[in-house]
Amino acid sequence: METNGGSVTVNNGVSVGLFSDEEVRDVSGFNRGGDDYVEVMCGCTSHRYGDAVGRLRVYSSGYLEITCECTPGCQEEKLTPAAFEKHSGRETSRKWKNNIWVIVNGEKVPLYKTILLKYYNQASKSTNGSNRSQNGKLCHRDEFVRCAECNKERRFRLRTEEECRSYHDALIDPDWKCSDMPYDKITCEEDEERASRRVYRGCIRSPTCKGCTSCVCFGCETCRFSDCNCQTCSDFTRNAKA
């Protein structure tokens, strides 16, 4: 079986969508948006503010994107699940797989219990979850970028190609500021992470990894980009073609 964009080609050469009709038969508000993504109604519940609803877009790459529809005038779109969870006012955030739900058979079901995270989980395994010490692969640990206005460091999680690109673009932008964060909408007024927390970088082998070459990736097709003209990406692309 091969994956080609948003279509999955099975052995007999017949292409089907991202999810079979059987897999999503009981999911409310499900729509096929194209070859590389589907959309479904989702929501997140705050005990104070009630339900915030939105449209979850699931891409074949594993990337997840939510357009909020909590009020008729809400303009929040292209949110990561974590950002949508925070925007909804959910009191216990940082657990979006549990807190964001879809309607299945008329009931709210957490995302982690549905088939909708299939491609997200596959992408996570290929970029990070499979980077175990026993197979010698390298991981993309969390990195920080300093705000040009408040001088505070902000954390970037590098689990997918999209997250790696967001960090990369922020890193090479000398005027990057907190409000440019692509997810977890923040301002310069918000506190910086405590120093004791910043030492934890999400490395598979060592949570407090300082960036050694034995476990941290310093260049691959997930974190280097052929359409970027910076020296780092140009050197990688040139060497990859050699």
Disulfide bonds with the S-S distance in Angstrom:
none
